[in-house]
Amino acid sequence: MCSISCLHDIMKNQYLFEQFDSMLKSKDPQKVYEFYQLDFSECTEDDILQMEMKLFEQSWHTLHDELASSFQIKRNPLVVQLLCKSVLEETIPELEYKPVSRKCTWALADIGTQEAFDCLKAIAQSKDETLAGYAQKRILQWEDELERKGQLIPASRVPFGKRIRIEPYSLYLERMPKTGKSIIGFQTEDEIVVYQAYKPSIAHYAVENQTFGGKDFSFNRMSWIKPNFLWMMFRCGWAEKENQERVLAIWLKKRAFEQILNEAVLSTFDQETYSTHENWQKELSEKNVRVQWDPDHDPQGNKLDRKAIQLGLKGETLHFFAHEAIQYIEDITAFVKKQNLYVIRDELEKLWVPSESIMKF
């Protein structure tokens, strides 16, 4: 969050900044109401958010309830830690039944990010039964609320905690690195989702049995997994390519995914990694995972400067993946087909994709 000096640097309207600074120094609750009568037309939404966050920290006024409601409406992830801190540390003066804290939990639920969910879990552990109760209610209704607001891939009979959160492609673009190699995927604290595309018979068996097998699946071939949704869409042609008509989202424990990564050998020789061609070939012969870094692609199939990862599994590692690593398998083909219509129509402003982030180690 911006300090006062930071706000001074970013705000174009210096008169408004001076009034805001004067209001904070006065610690006069009446001046807060007077401040909100000023003209904010030259301020950006970010300017106003930063001012409101700074104001929310102050304990001497009585507008915390209204500010919490404003944060709930704006749903900006920047306020998550501020809301969490104010509830856990009880820094905001309020009535015994803690109405401001209740609205803070509402705001966290509406923001809907994994960070916000983690904050609700922390609040739910509070020794204060009122605070804990507010957070526990938001957690119990978490997925229903996100689905109602169109922030989850539509699904039925999916276990709690196994719903993929989605966001507008425009927001996704803002957060993604433009260059370099990053493992990008939808993830929770303990799990990450990878994708595969198969013909209907293999996909049907996988969903019904929550593992891979059946007469059409071969454990003697290499099977490739991709954590990046749009990379999978490029490879399967948005579920239009032959024998790739069904797209599966596969939940893995992160520790299992990392175990697979530790077995990975580059599919092409790299002297900096292996020193000699012989060393590389030895690795290839001994390990069951291949890693490829290929150009990532935008929704319309255009190459990007950023690299995307895919992992090829065979032998014991493929059996480990199918029989031990997988936590849940979901068919998301219907979602893929719907989003593809926006790509075909060149309506990317309507496109939604999984809310992915860079995997940290």
Protein Blocks (a to p, Z undefined) as FASTA:
>chain_A
ZZfklmmmmpmblmlmmmmmmmmmnopaklmmmmmmpcfklpcfklmmmmmmmmmmpmkb
cklmmmmmmmmmnopaklmmmmmmmmmnopagcdfkommlmmmmmmmmmnopaklmmmmm
mmmmpmblklmmmmmmmmmmmmmmmmmnopaccdehiaehiaccdddfklmmmmpcfbdj
dddddddfkbccddddddfklmmmmmmnopaedjkbcfkbccdddfbfklmmmmnonopa
ghilbccdddddfklmmmmmmmpccfbdcfklnopamlmmmmmmmpccdcdddddddfko
pacfbdcdddddehjllmmmmmmmpmbdcdfklmmmmmmmmmmnopaklpccdddddddZ
Z
